[in-house]
Amino acid sequence: MKALGTGVRGVSWRDIEVQRRRGQAPEIVLHGRAKARAEKMGIVRVAISLSHSRDFAIASVVAETTSGGAAGIAKTSAPGIDGKAITE
């Protein structure tokens, strides 16, 4: 949400999906308003890095534009639940 420049308003949590195929890095898939916002900003790729410990989780996101520059960089950390990463 921060990489899209909206914060918690304007884009639903359900519009941003983290997918991970076995043996591959996680990927961000955008839907609905998040996808429309990314297209408007010229974002062609969103990279994510996830990490967690027993008590905390962190996610870093970089949105790449068609010109190859970073549109937005967001870093969020939050307590984990059962070792699961929490992303924003």
Summary of the structure (lengths in Angstrom):
residues: 88
radius of gyration: 13.0
end to end distance: 6.2
largest distance: 39.5
contacts: 240
relative contact order: 0.23
helix: 15%
strand: 45%
